Amino acid sequence: MAEPASDTRPLVVVCAPDHAEDLELPLHRYAREYDVRWTSSSAATLELLRGLEPGRDVALFVAEPDLPDDHVLRAFHQWRVLVPTARRVVTAHVSRFRDRADDLRGGLGAGKYDAYLLMPRGVRDEEFHGVLTELLSDWGSSVAVPQVAPVQVVSPTLDALTVAIRDFFYQMGMPAQVVDPTSPEGADLESQRSDGSTAGSFPLVAAMGRAPVLTRSVQEVAAAVYGAPDQLDVDGEVDLAVVGSGPAGLAAAVYGSSEGLSTVVLETGAIGGQAGTSSMIRNYLGFPRGVSGMRLAQRARGQALRFGTRFFTGWPVQELHTGAAGHRLLTDGGEVRARNVVIATGVAYRRLGVAPLEDLVGLGVHYGAAVSAAQETAGTDVFVVGGGNSAGQAALHLARFARSVTLLVRRDGIAETMSDYLVRELRWAPGVEVRPCAQVVDGGGEDRLGWIAVRDLRTGEVTRHPAGGLFLLLGADPQCAWLPDEVCRDDRGFVLTGRDLPRDYWHDGVPPADLATAVPGVFAAGDIRAGSMKRVAAASGEGASTVPLVHAHLADLARDV
């Protein structure tokens, strides 16, 4: 029976020519919240997709490996051209699972589909459903318009601050809806402002049922989102203070607090740091289908909270005062005294330095992946600048929405700077082009980005291109202006540790521990550290590895008493 025309549920499309009866009962559990449609060939699926009303979402394709009219991977490619945002699963009957695995494994590695699953052989096959639920959750967080948004941002335009606030909430796992103040909902929210701000001043942020307040920075939002106190209320001296909440800081917090250390994390903005903005990290151990930076960060934060870590967001550390018996971290909200400090503030993307484009930051120009802005690129040509993994991940995510994505790199290619799995996925992704030896030199537009100019570094020729978005992931500058001189750094500003420290800091010819700085009880982990690998797994490992050093320093302090 056909669904009523008013049905707006996202579709789950199942192409099952041979074993529909084996899938019908397992997939019935999704029928309440998704419109499950059944086909038996690639052609029938294409006909279904072409007949959908405009704006109808398809969340997931589930297909058997053997289709009567096409190879399943070619079929996925054709379906993906029509619906680039849907997740894709191959599910094989037990009689075909092993036979088809070798043929299909390469496609999985190239990103042609998301999972290869054994078809359920009975009820409650939760391994099967766990994968489907994970993919649907990923689709829902990055594509679907939230049915209920816990945060409303009232603003007449998507200016730089509004976009930054929306991105912050995305990183915190909280969908934020931008509301026009002239709409009934916007007018109602504006009438509720009780902070004394002037009517007509924006953006207003109404989060988690609280009254709307005028917001002047992301830092203000970060300080208020979890009801942070007016002053830091950390009594006494903690065992461990972690500055920064990227993978390195979160790992230090999890392992430190799990081993009984009193642990505090200080973070300027959203939990997760730069890694938290990644749309999908596919090479992190234990996540075969990948994990978004947001989800990885929020899971780690929940883990740390469970063990007793205290988080303070919106409190950038202004100064670190070191001492033989302990250290003081100064913020605008007060100070934290700690016996040990882990510096995990990471890096920030380097600025492009093209004045007309700097004026359009937030208005089509974004530093970082800006995942929440991806849907606004629909039907436009967008450009990503950068040759690292973050740039590759951003390009793949944007390709789900934009008409075309061009990855601009200064080198001859991306093979030297990007993981092989991303190089292969970019080669396969429809609408993605890698342009080597290219540099953005100009750009502009009325009210928001409309075009960019690109110089070919081989010929010097400058060409102009329409642009609906420019995403800049240009490399790394360390975030450590708050550190005192006694914490040694290299000529680029990265923190020196271990054997990289000058010989003056060695003892009897032996360098300090690998993650120890020049100051006893102060350690560095992750991207902020000179010589670090600049990978999520490496940063997590370094953060965890600081904890034995913290224990050793605490033991030294106890002996000195």
N, C-alpha and C positions, 0 to 999 in steps of 0.2 A: 504494500500500500504506500502510495506517495505521501510524503510529509506535507503538511499545510504550507502554503506560500510564505506564511509569516515566520517559519522556522529559521532562526538565525544561529543555531548551534554550529560550531565548527565541524567540519567533516573529518571522519576517518574513512579512508577509501581502502577497501580490501580487494585485491585482485587475486582470486583463488580459483583457478580453472579446474583443479583436481581434488582439493581437500577442503572445500568450503564447509562441509559438515563437521570437520574436526576443529574448525576455527569459530563456528557460529556460537557455540555455548561459551567458550572462553571470552569472546569479544562482546558478549551480551551485556557484561557489567558496565561497558562504556556507553551504552545506548541512551542512558538518561541525560547525560551532559554533552554527548557528541552525536552527530548525525552519521551513523555507520552505514556506508553505501557499499554494495557488493558488485564486482565486475568479474569477468572471466577471461579477459584478454587485454593487451595493451591498447588496441584500437578502441575497445569499449570504454576503457578508462579515459582515453583522450576525448572521446565523445562526451562523456560525463563532465569532464573539466571544462570543455568549451561551452557546455550548456548551462553552466552555473550563472546565477545572477551576479551582476557586478558587486564586488566587495565581499562576496561570500568566502570565508576562510576555510582552507584545508590545513588541518594540523598534522596529519600523519598518513603516509602510504604504507600499507602492509601488503607484500607480494610474495607469492610462491616463487621459487627459483626457476621453474620451467613454465614459460608462457607459450601458448600455441602459435603466436604470430611474431615474436621478437625475443631477443635476448633480454633478460630482466634488467641488465645494466643500461642497455640502450633505451629500454622503456623508461627507466628512471630518469634518464637524461631528457627525454622528450617531455615527461611530466614536469620535471624540474624547470624547464623553460617556461611553462605555463604557470607553475606555482613554485617559485624558488624558495619560499619560506618553510614549506612542509618538511617534516622529518621523514626518513625513509628506512624501512626495515624489510629484510628478507627473512622469511620463516620457512623452514624446510621440514617436510614430513620425515620421520625417523628413517624411513626406507631410502631417502635421498640425501640426508644431511651430510654424511661423510663424502659421498660421491661428488657433491657439488661444492664442497668447501674449498678445495684447491683452486678451482676455476674462479671463485668469487672473492677469495681472500685479497687479491691484488686491488680489486675495486674498493674494498673496505679501507685499505691503506691509502688510497688516493682520494678518499672522501666522496666517492660516488654514492655511497649510502652509509647509514649510521650504525646498523647492527645486523648480525647474522645469528638467528635464533632457531633453536629446535622447537618445532611446533608442539604445543601442549598435548600431552597424551591422556589427560584426565582433568579433573576439576582442581582448582586452587594451585595452579602451577605458578607460584609467586615469583620464581626466577624470571619467567617470561613476562609476567605483568610488571615486575619491578623495572625492567628495561623500558617497557612501553610507558609506564608512568613517569619515569625519569625524562624520557624524550618529550612527552607531552608537557611536563613541567617546564622544561627548557624552552619549548615553543611558547608556552603561555607567558613566561617572564620576559621574552624578548620580542614577541610579535603581537600577541593578542592585546587588545585594549582591555584594561582591567575592569571587571564588572563592578567591583567596589574598590575604590582607591583610598587607602588610609591617610593620604596626604593630598591637600588641594593647594595649589599655588595660584593666587589670583594675580594676573598680569595681562596688560593689553597687548604685549609683544613678547616674542621669544628672544629677548635680549640676552646679553652674555651672562648676567647674573641669574636670570630665570632658568636658562639652560644648565648652568652650573649647579643650581639648587636641585633641579630635576635629576641630574646625573648623580649628585650626592645621595639622594634617596634611592636611586636604582642600586648603587653600590651597597646600600644598607639593606637591600632586599625588600624595599617598601615602594610599591608603585606610586608615582606622583602624577596627579592630573592637573594640567595647566588650564585654568578657567578664565575666560574673558570677563572682565568686570561689568560689561554691558549685558551679559546674559543673566537670566533670573537667578541662577545659582551663584554667579559671581557677585551680583548686587546684594544677595542675602548674606554672603560671607563678609562683604565689605561693611555691611551694616552692623556686623558683630564685633568689629575691631574695638578693642577696649584698652589699647596700649597708649592712647593719647596722641597717636600719630595723625598727621594731616590727612583728611579725606582726599582721595585721588592720588595718594602716593603709593607706589608699588615697588616690588612685589610683596604681597601678603602671603604668609605661610600658615595654614591651618593643619596641624599634624596631630594624629592620634586623639581626635576629639577635643583638642584644645582650641581656645579662641584664636582667631587670626591675629598675627602680629606682623608689623612691618619689619622686613629683614634687609640688612645692608651688606651682608657677606655670608658666604658658606660657613665661615667659622662660627658666626652667630647661630646658624641652624644646628651645626654640630654640637655646640655647647648646650642647646636647649632640647634636642630631639629625645634624649632619654631622661629629661628632667634633671640635668646636671645642676649641682648647687652653685650659688653665687661665688662660693670660695671652695677650693679643694679642701676636703675634710679628712686628709690622711694624718692620723695621729701617730706620733712616734716615728721611728726609723724603720723602713721596710727593708727586707733582705735584698729585693731586686726591683729596680725601676727600669722599665723598657720604654724607650723613646721611639715611637713609630710602630705602626700595626700592619705592615706588610707581612709577607710570609716569614721573614726572619724574626720580626718582633712577635708575631703570633706563636711561632714555634717556641721561642724562648719563654713566652708566658705559659704555654701549655705544659712544657716540661718542667719549668721552674715551680709553678703552683702545684703540679701533680706530685712533686717531690717534697712538698711541705714548706716551700719558701713563700713568705708573704710577698706578693707580686702586684705591682701597679703598672698599667700601661697608659702612657700619655700620647694622645694623637691629635693632630691639628684638624684633620678632616674626617673622611669616611674610613671605617675599618677596611683594611685590605690593601691600602696603598695603591701604587701603580698597577700591581698585578690584579687588584680588584676591579679594574676597568676592562680587563680582557674578556672578550665575548666568549671565547672557548679555548681552554688549555687542553691539548690532546696528548701531550707527552708526560703528564704528571703520573707518577707511579700509583697504580691502583684504580685508575679511572679509564678503563679501556675505551669508553665512548666520549671521553673528555669531560671537563667540568668548567663551568664559567668561573671567572675570577671572583665574581660576587658570591657565588655559592660556596666556593672553597673558603673564602674569608669568613663568611657567616657561620659555616660549620666549625671552623677553627675558633672563632670567637665564642660560640656556644660551649665548645670543649673547655676553653680556658675559664669561662665563667663557672662551669661545673666544678672545677678544681679550686675555685676561690679567687681567681684574678679579678682585680678591680680595674675598670676602664674609665678613663676620663677623656671624652672627645671635645674638641673645640678649645683645647688648652695648649697652644704651641709653647714649647720650652724656649724661653728667652736667653737664659744663661745657665751654664753648668759651673758650679764652684766645687772644686775637688779638694779633698783633704785626706790625710793619712788614716783617720778613723772613720771617714764616711764622706758622702757627697751631697750637695744640695742642688736641686733642680728648680729654677725660678720660672714661674709663669705669671700671667696677669691675674690669675685667680688664687695665687698663693704659691707655696713651695712644697716640694716633696724631699724628704731626707732619706737617703738610701745608702746601704752599705755597698751595693754593687749597682752598676748602670750598664745596660746594653744599648749601644747606639745602633738603631735600625731604621733611620729616617729615610733611607733609600735615595732615589734620584728623581729629578724632574726633567721633563722633556726640554731640550734646548730650543730657544726661541729662533724663529725664522729670520727676524730682523728686516722684513719688508714692511715699511710703515703703512701703506694702504691696507695691507692684509691684517696687520696687528690691530687696526681700528675696527676690523670686522670679526674679531674673536667673539664667538657665541652667536654670530649672525651668519652662519654658514662656514665659518673658519673655527676649527677646534684643535686644541692641543690634547693629544691622547685619542683613545678610541671613541669617546663620547657615545656609548652604546645607545643611550636613550634618544639620541638625535637621528639614529639610522632610519627610522620610518619616515622622517621628513625628506629623505633623499629620493623617495619613490618617483620614478619617471625622469630622473635627472642623471647627468654625468658627474661622477665624483672622482676626486683624486686623493690618494694616500701617499704621503711623503715619508720614506724611511725604508730601510732594508733589513730590519731585525724581525724577530718573531712577532713582536707586538704589532708591527705594521702588517705582516702577513695575516695575522688573526683578524685585524680590523678590516682588511680588504675582503676576506671571505665573508665576514658578517655583513658588510655593506652590500655585497653582491646579491644578497637575498632581497634587497629592496630597490637599489638604484638600477637605472637602465644600463649603465656601464661603470666599471671601476678601473682606473688606471693607477698602477703603483709606480711612482716616480722614485728612482734611485740614482745616486751620483756615480756609483760603480758601474762596471761592465755588466753586472748581473746580480742575482741574489743568492747564488749557490754558496758563496763563501760566508755569508752573514746570517743565513736563515736555515732553520732545521729542514732536513730533506722532506719530511712529511708535509710541511707547508708548501715547499716548492712544488711537490707533486699535486697537491690539492689546488693550488693556484693555476697550474697548467690545465687542469680539468674544468675548473669552475667556469660556467658560461658568463660571458660579458666581462671577464677580467683580463687586463693586458698589463704586462710588465714593460715599462719603458726605461731602459738603462741610460746612463750618462745624461741625466736630465736634472735641471734645477729650476725651481719656481723663482721668478724674478720680479713679478708684478701681479696685480689683480685689483678687482674693484667691483662695484655694483651699486645700485640705488637701494639704500636701506639695508641690504644684505648682499652676500657674495653672489656675483653673476658671471664672473669670468676670471681666468688666471692666464698669465703669460709664462711660458716655459722655454728655457734656453737649452739647446742641444750643446753639451760641453765638448763634443767632438768638432762641430762645425761652427759654433757660435750663433747659429740661427735661432731667432726668437719667434715662437708661434703663440697665437692667442686661442684659447679654448673656452667655450661655455662651461660653467661649473656650478653645480648645485650644492657642492660641499667640498671642503678641503680639510683633510685630517692629517695633522702634523705629528709624526712620531720620529723625532730627529736625533735621537741619541740622548745621552745622559749627562746631567750636571748634578753634582752632589749637593745634598741639603744639610749643610753643617756650619752655617754662619754663626750659630749659637755656641759653638764649641770653643773652649779656651785654647790659648797657644800651646799649653803643655800637652794637649792631644795632638800628636804629630800628624801632618798630612803631606801628601805628595804635591807636585806642582799644579795638579788639576783640582786639588781640594779633597781628594778621597783620603779616608783615614788609614794610616799605616798601622799594621799589626805584625806581631811575630818577628820573623827573620827579616822582614822588610824595614823594620825600625833601624835607625842609625845605631852604630856599634856602641855608642855611649849608653844605650839602654840595655845592652846585653850584660849578663852576669857571668863572670869567669868563662867568657867565650861562648856562653849558651844564650840563644835568643829567648825572649819571652814566648809564652804559648802562642799558637798560631792566630788566635782571635783576640789576644790581649793587646791593648794599646800601650802607650808609654806611661800611662797612669795606672797604678795598681787598683784593681777593682772596677776598672772601666774597660768594657769590651766592645767590639764592633762586629756586626754580622750583616750579611746580605750585600746589596748593591752599593751601599755607602763605603764598603771596605775596599781599599786598593787591591787589585788583583783578583777580585771575586769573579765568578763565572757569569753573573747576570742571568741566571735562570731560576725559576721558582723553586725547583727541587733543591738546588744548591743553597739558596737562601734559607729554606726551611731547615736543611741539615746544619748550616752554620748557626742558626738561631738555637737549635736544640743542643749543639755542641758547646755553647757558652755555659750551659748549666753546670757541668762538672767543674769548670773553671770558677764559677761563682761559689760552689761548695768549697773548693780548695782555698779561695780567698777568705771565706768566712772562717775556715779552720785556722788560717794564719792570724786573723784578727783575734780569735779566741786565745791563741797561744801568747799573743802580745799583751793580753790583759793581765 
